């Protein structure tokens, strides 16, 4: 199937900051990564340098460095003869990401519950509160996810794992969450009925505060799996999915 053309990103208040002290390659990387994860760039789109220059205002060198980093994260695909393109979405890839999330997040969550202190508990409650405020502002359809929603959703999930003693597990969990988030946001526009995980989020917090590590890890597994099932159903209606 032919790749879809690149979709020019809409400017948003929550886009990655363009600090004067931040290297151009880092700024290009952050902005491209942000728009790939948010689904603003169609899966499979050709990432032509001349098109990206017009859209983002960066020259070839920082864009090439950014695209190489994104290819290493599997958000882009490099082809020596054809340049770069956005990674396509596929059911097998989502299943693979889901299996990784279940293994890492459930383990990290259980470890965090066993070793978290009062500060960790307070962080979870605060993160859930911030996320619920943003969630309440969404349209009733729940389809259009804002940049702030993306930020607060990830912040909440990472707060649950924050007391895990393994930095490597936390790093892998964060990356896998972003990869899954790309699927969630792309598929959200194709869902007939959005998934409401409000009660699951609250129950995850309750189990964490009660220090019920095994039950919390099991609910996390169910939570991740349900979301993946919902996304897979939505992906079936997309012309860009690769079986």
C-alpha positions, 0 to 999 in steps of 0.5 A, spaced: 500 500 500 502 506 498 504 511 503 500 516 505 503 523 504 505 527 511 500 531 514 503 538 516 502 538 524 498 543 527 501 548 532 500 547 539 501 550 546 504 544 549 509 542 543 516 541 545 519 547 547 524 551 543 529 553 548 535 558 545 540 553 549 537 547 546 541 544 540 537 544 533 538 537 532 535 536 539 529 540 538 528 537 531 528 530 534 523 532 540 518 536 535 518 530 530 517 525 535 512 529 538 508 529 532 509 522 530 507 519 537 501 524 537 499 521 530 499 528 526 504 524 521 500 519 518 503 512 519 507 510 513 508 517 510 515 519 507 519 523 511 522 528 505 527 533 508 524 538 503 517 537 506 520 537 513 524 543 512 518 547 510 514 544 516 519 545 521 524 550 519 530 546 520 536 545 515 538 538 513 543 536 518 539 537 524 533 533 521 537 527 518 540 527 526 533 527 528 530 522 523 536 517 525 534 517 532 527 516 531 529 510 526 533 507 532 526 508 536 523 504 531 518 511 530 521 511 523 524 507 518 531 508 514 532 506 507 538 508 504 535 509 497 528 512 499 530 516 505 526 515 511 518 514 512 514 514 519 513 507 521 507 503 519 502 501 524 500 493 525 497 488 529 503 484 530 507 490 532 501 493 537 501 486 540 509 486 541 508 492 544 503 490 549 507 484 551 513 488 553 508 493 557 505 487 561 512 484 563 515 491 564 510 495 567 507 490 572 513 488 574 515 495 576 509 497 579 509 491 584 516 493 586 514 500 586 508 498 591 513 494 595 518 500 596 515 506 595 514 511 601 509 517 603 512 521 597 511 516 592 503 515 594 502 523 594 505 523 587 500 518 585 494 521 588 496 528 585 498 525 578 491 522 578 488 528 580 491 532 574 489 527 569 482 527 571 482 534 570 484 534 563 480 528 562 474 532 564 475 537 559 475 532 553 469 532 548 464 527 550 466 523 544 473 522 547 476 522 540 480 528 540 486 527 545 490 534 547 497 535 548 496 536 555 492 529 555 498 526 553 502 529 558 498 527 564 496 520 562 503 518 561 505 522 568 500 518 571 502 511 569 509 513 570 507 515 577 505 509 579 512 506 577 516 511 580 518 508 586 521 502 582 528 501 584 530 499 577 532 505 572 532 500 566 525 498 567 523 505 568 526 507 562 523 501 558 516 502 561 516 510 558 519 508 551 514 502 551 508 507 553 510 512 548 510 507 543 503 504 545 500 511 546 502 512 538 497 507 537 492 509 542 492 516 539 491 514 531 486 509 533 482 514 537 479 517 531 476 511 528 473 508 534 465 508 534 465 508 542 472 511 546 474 506 552 473 509 559 478 507 563 476 512 569 474 506 574 481 502 572 485 508 574 482 509 580 482 502 582 490 502 580 491 507 585 487 504 591 490 498 590 497 501 590 495 505 596 493 499 600 500 496 598 496 490 595 502 489 590 500 482 586 492 485 585 495 491 583 500 488 578 494 483 575 489 489 574 495 493 571 495 487 566 488 487 565 488 495 564 493 494 558 490 488 555 483 491 555 486 498 552 490 494 546 484 490 545 480 496 544 485 499 539 486 493 535 478 493 534 479 500 532 485 499 527 481 494 523 477 500 520 484 504 518 486 503 511 494 504 513 494 498 518 499 493 516 496 486 517 
